Amino acid sequence: MTATNIDVIGVGSPIYDLIVNVTEEDILRAGGEKGGMILVDDEEMGALLDMLPCPATLTPGGSAANTAFAMAHLGLSSAFLGKLGRDKRGSDYSARLAHLHGDTSRFKYDATHPTACCVSMVTPDSERTMRTHLGAAQYLHPSEITPADFAGCRLAHIEGYLLFNEDLLLSVLRAAKAAGCIISLDLGAYEIVNAKRELLEKILPEYVDVIFANEDEATAFCGSHDARHCLGALGGLCDTAVVKIGAQGAWAQLNGEHLHIPANPVNSVVDTTGAGDFWAAGFLFGYLQGCTLPTCGALGSLLAGHVIQYLGATLPDHLWEEVRSTANAIAAEGVYNVEV
């Protein structure tokens, strides 16, 4: 067994989020389906920014990064593997993880391309529709990934967007497995599942220990709108499976146990950006401490319930101490044995 000193390493695209409130008509003008994510090039991103109705709020993001950074805020040791540009945003991004006492040594850098960015358009119903320019992140090459990147890491949390680059994904999965990591995967978007279902069927049973899907992603994979049925299908491929169903909570399976986990009630929903990432962060926070399934689920609901009350995939600094204290109290309720 390899000694570990990092609880979680996020793997994916380090992205700065540009979050803007829009109307339903703005979504129609932007094109594509509401609620999804589409990759865009320089020209398309420029055109989109020109048509947006007001200035955007800028926050560091990226699916796996949101999860890893939230876990760092909860007190776990974290790292991130992804490629930044050698620009101000890249420096700021790395500094944010360092501020949380995270390991920044596993970032890769590209001197030619800018740090990735994502426009998150938030409609009045709090749904977000994303357009992403991957910038430097898309130039992370499979040959740059080795087991050394995962050395000392207990869990590797991978975002589903890596499925668009099969060679890179397989390099990451093989290196993480060789380093002895538990592997979790968040499917990320239903467009990914629609395009890469065959690849998912191959990698889930071979590499993935924990799988996260929302209801749209689960439906795209399983062909059913029944979240509990989808949970059974995903749970047949991975030891631990979660199907998140928004305001209705989630269905989760762990060690043969499955149950419905209610969502935390909130006073108001401001923005759903990062809700799934934070749910995964809470769940994995409990999972790594050996918590029971109900406790892991309660931790996921705790974090998701907080982040949807704020703009962007972040919480105000003053709130994190309260959330961390509450999470630790919940985590003390029960444990099961996790082999690492």
C-alpha positions in Angstrom: 0.0 0.0 0.0 1.4 3.4 -1.0 1.6 6.1 1.7 -0.8 8.9 0.9 -0.5 12.6 1.9 -3.1 14.1 -0.5 -6.7 13.3 0.0 -8.0 14.3 -3.5 -6.5 15.3 -6.8 -8.9 16.9 -9.3 -8.3 16.1 -12.9 -9.7 18.2 -15.8 -9.7 21.6 -17.3 -8.9 24.6 -15.0 -11.3 27.2 -16.2 -12.3 30.7 -15.3 -16.1 31.1 -15.2 -17.7 34.2 -16.6 -21.2 34.2 -15.1 -23.9 36.4 -16.4 -27.7 36.7 -15.9 -29.6 36.4 -19.1 -33.2 36.1 -20.5 -34.7 33.1 -22.3 -34.4 35.1 -25.5 -30.7 35.5 -25.0 -30.4 31.7 -24.8 -32.3 31.4 -28.1 -29.9 33.9 -29.7 -26.9 32.0 -28.4 -28.1 28.8 -30.1 -28.0 25.2 -28.8 -30.2 23.7 -26.2 -30.8 25.3 -22.8 -29.0 23.7 -19.9 -26.1 22.1 -21.8 -22.5 22.9 -22.6 -21.0 23.5 -26.0 -17.3 24.0 -26.8 -16.6 27.2 -28.8 -13.6 28.7 -30.6 -12.1 32.2 -30.3 -14.5 33.7 -32.8 -17.6 32.1 -31.3 -16.6 33.2 -27.8 -16.0 36.7 -28.9 -19.4 36.9 -30.6 -21.1 35.5 -27.5 -19.4 38.0 -25.2 -20.5 40.8 -27.6 -24.2 39.8 -27.4 -24.4 39.3 -23.6 -26.6 41.9 -21.9 -24.4 42.9 -19.0 -20.8 42.4 -17.6 -20.0 39.0 -16.3 -18.9 38.0 -12.8 -15.5 36.3 -13.0 -14.7 33.3 -10.7 -12.2 30.4 -11.0 -14.0 27.2 -11.9 -14.0 23.9 -13.9 -16.0 20.9 -12.8 -13.3 18.8 -11.1 -11.7 21.9 -9.8 -14.9 23.1 -8.1 -15.1 19.7 -6.3 -11.4 19.6 -5.3 -11.4 23.2 -4.1 -14.6 22.7 -2.1 -13.0 19.6 -0.4 -10.0 21.8 0.4 -12.3 24.3 2.0 -13.6 21.5 4.1 -10.1 20.7 5.4 -8.9 17.9 3.1 -5.6 18.1 1.4 -6.1 18.7 -2.4 -4.2 19.0 -5.6 -5.1 19.5 -9.3 -3.9 18.2 -12.6 -4.6 20.3 -15.6 -3.0 22.8 -18.0 -3.0 26.6 -17.4 -1.8 29.4 -19.6 1.1 31.4 -18.5 -1.0 34.5 -18.0 -2.6 36.4 -15.1 -5.6 34.2 -14.9 -3.3 31.1 -14.8 -1.3 32.7 -12.0 -4.4 33.7 -10.1 -5.8 30.2 -10.5 -2.8 28.5 -9.0 -2.6 31.1 -6.2 -6.2 30.2 -5.2 -5.3 26.6 -4.6 -2.1 27.6 -2.8 -4.2 29.8 -0.5 -6.1 26.7 0.5 -2.8 25.0 1.3 -3.2 22.9 -1.8 -0.5 21.2 -3.9 0.0 23.3 -7.1 3.0 21.3 -8.3 0.9 19.1 -10.6 -0.4 21.9 -12.9 1.1 21.9 -16.4 1.6 25.1 -18.3 1.3 26.4 -21.9 3.1 29.5 -22.9 1.2 30.0 -26.1 -2.5 29.7 -25.2 -4.6 31.5 -22.6 -6.1 29.9 -19.5 -9.5 28.4 -20.4 -12.8 30.3 -19.8 -16.4 29.4 -19.7 -19.5 31.7 -20.1 -22.2 30.5 -17.8 -25.6 32.1 -18.8 -28.0 32.0 -15.9 -31.7 32.4 -16.8 -34.4 33.6 -14.3 -35.2 30.0 -13.4 -31.6 29.7 -12.1 -30.7 27.2 -14.9 -27.3 27.7 -16.5 -26.3 27.2 -20.1 -22.5 27.0 -20.8 -20.2 27.9 -23.6 -16.6 26.9 -23.0 -13.3 27.9 -24.7 -10.8 25.4 -23.5 -7.7 27.5 -24.3 -4.5 26.0 -22.8 -6.5 23.2 -21.1 -7.1 21.4 -24.4 -3.4 21.1 -25.0 -2.7 18.8 -22.1 -1.2 15.8 -23.9 -1.4 12.1 -22.9 2.4 11.9 -22.9 2.6 14.4 -20.1 0.6 12.2 -17.7 2.5 9.6 -15.5 1.8 7.8 -12.3 4.1 10.3 -10.6 1.3 12.9 -11.1 -0.9 10.9 -8.7 1.8 9.8 -6.3 0.6 10.1 -2.7 -3.0 10.8 -3.7 -5.8 8.9 -2.2 -8.6 9.7 -4.6 -8.5 11.0 -8.2 -11.7 12.9 -9.1 -12.1 13.2 -12.9 -14.5 15.4 -14.9 -16.5 13.9 -17.7 -15.3 16.5 -20.2 -12.1 14.4 -20.6 -14.2 11.8 -22.4 -13.9 14.1 -25.5 -10.2 13.2 -25.5 -10.1 9.4 -25.3 -6.3 9.1 -25.3 -5.9 11.7 -22.6 -8.7 10.1 -20.5 -7.2 6.6 -20.7 -3.7 8.0 -19.9 -5.2 9.6 -16.8 -7.1 6.5 -15.7 -4.2 4.2 -16.2 -1.8 6.5 -14.3 -4.2 7.0 -11.4 -4.9 3.3 -11.1 -1.2 2.5 -11.3 -0.6 5.0 -8.4 -3.2 3.2 -6.3 -5.9 5.9 -6.4 -9.6 5.4 -5.8 -11.2 6.9 -9.0 -14.4 9.0 -9.1 -15.9 10.3 -12.3 -18.6 13.0 -12.8 -20.3 12.7 -16.2 -20.5 16.4 -16.5 -23.1 17.0 -19.3 -25.7 15.0 -21.2 -24.0 15.9 -24.5 -20.9 14.1 -23.3 -22.9 11.0 -22.5 -24.7 11.1 -25.9 -21.4 11.3 -27.7 -19.3 8.9 -25.6 -21.7 6.3 -24.3 -19.7 3.4 -25.8 -16.5 4.6 -24.2 -18.2 4.9 -20.9 -19.4 1.3 -21.0 -15.8 0.3 -21.5 -14.1 2.4 -18.8 -16.7 2.3 -15.9 -16.3 -1.3 -14.9 -12.5 -1.3 -15.5 -11.4 1.9 -13.8 -14.2 3.8 -12.0 -15.1 3.3 -8.4 -17.5 6.2 -7.9 -19.8 7.6 -10.6 -21.8 10.8 -10.4 -24.6 11.6 -12.9 -27.5 14.1 -12.9 -30.9 13.0 -14.2 -30.3 14.1 -17.8 -26.9 12.4 -18.0 -28.3 9.2 -16.4 -31.2 9.2 -18.9 -28.8 9.7 -21.8 -26.7 6.7 -20.6 -29.5 4.3 -19.5 -32.4 5.4 -21.9 -34.8 5.7 -18.9 -36.3 8.7 -17.1 -36.6 6.6 -13.9 -33.7 7.8 -11.7 -33.8 4.6 -9.5 -33.6 2.4 -12.6 -30.6 4.5 -13.9 -29.0 4.1 -10.4 -29.2 0.3 -10.8 -27.7 0.4 -14.2 -24.8 2.6 -13.1 -24.4 0.7 -9.8 -24.0 -2.5 -11.8 -20.8 -1.0 -13.4 -19.3 0.9 -10.4 -19.1 0.1 -6.7 -20.6 3.4 -5.8 -23.2 5.4 -7.9 -25.1 8.6 -7.5 -27.9 10.0 -9.7 -28.7 13.6 -8.7 -32.2 14.8 -9.4 -32.1 18.5 -8.5 -34.6 19.8 -6.0 -35.8 16.2 -5.5 -32.4 15.2 -4.1 -30.5 12.2 -5.3 -30.5 8.4 -5.5 -27.3 6.8 -4.3 -25.8 3.3 -4.0 -22.9 2.2 -1.9 -21.7 -1.3 -0.7 -25.0 -2.8 -2.0 -27.2 -0.3 -0.1 -29.3 2.1 -2.1 -31.5 5.0 -0.9 -33.1 8.3 -1.7 -31.3 11.3 -0.3 -33.5 14.5 0.1 -32.2 17.9 -1.0 -31.6 20.5 1.7 -34.4 23.1 1.8 -33.2 26.6 0.9 -34.7 30.1 1.1 -34.0 31.0 -2.5 -32.1 29.7 -5.5 -29.8 32.2 -7.1 -27.6 30.1 -9.5 -27.3 26.3 -10.0 -23.7 26.7 -11.3 -21.5 24.2 -9.4 -24.4 22.5 -7.6 -23.5 19.0 -8.8 -19.7 19.6 -8.2 -20.4 20.7 -4.7 -22.7 17.7 -4.1 -19.9 15.4 -5.2 -17.5 17.3 -2.9 -19.7 16.7 0.1 -20.3 13.1 -0.7 -16.6 12.4 -1.3 -15.7 14.2 1.9 -17.8 11.7 3.8 -16.7 8.8 1.6 -13.0 9.3 2.3 -13.8 9.4 6.1 -15.6 6.1 6.0 -19.1 7.6 6.5 -22.3 5.7 5.9 -24.3 6.2 2.8 -26.9 8.4 4.5 -24.2 10.5 5.9 -22.3 10.9 2.6 -25.6 11.9 1.0 -26.4 14.4 3.8 -23.0 16.0 3.2 -23.6 16.2 -0.5 -26.9 17.9 0.1 -25.4 20.3 2.6 -22.8 21.7 0.1 -25.2 21.8 -2.9 -27.8 23.6 -0.8 -25.4 26.3 0.1 -23.8 26.9 -3.3 -27.1 27.4 -5.2 -27.8 30.4 -3.0 -24.8 32.3 -4.4 -23.7 33.4 -7.9 -21.0 31.0 -9.2 -19.4 27.8 -7.9 -18.2 29.3 -4.7 -19.2 30.5 -1.3 -18.3 33.7 0.6 -15.2 33.2 2.6 -17.0 33.9 5.9 -19.4 31.1 5.3 -16.9 28.3 4.8 -16.0 28.1 8.6 -19.6 27.4 9.4 -20.0 24.9 6.6 -16.8 23.1 7.6 -18.0 22.9 11.2 -21.4 21.5 10.1 -19.8 19.0 7.7 -17.5 17.7 10.4 -20.4 17.3 12.8 -22.4 15.3 10.1 -19.4 13.2 9.3 -19.2 12.0 12.9 -22.5 10.2 12.6 -21.3 6.9 11.0 -18.6 5.1 9.2 -18.0 2.1 7.0 -14.6 0.6 5.9 -13.0 1.9 2.7 -10.1 0.0 1.3 -7.4 2.2 -0.2 
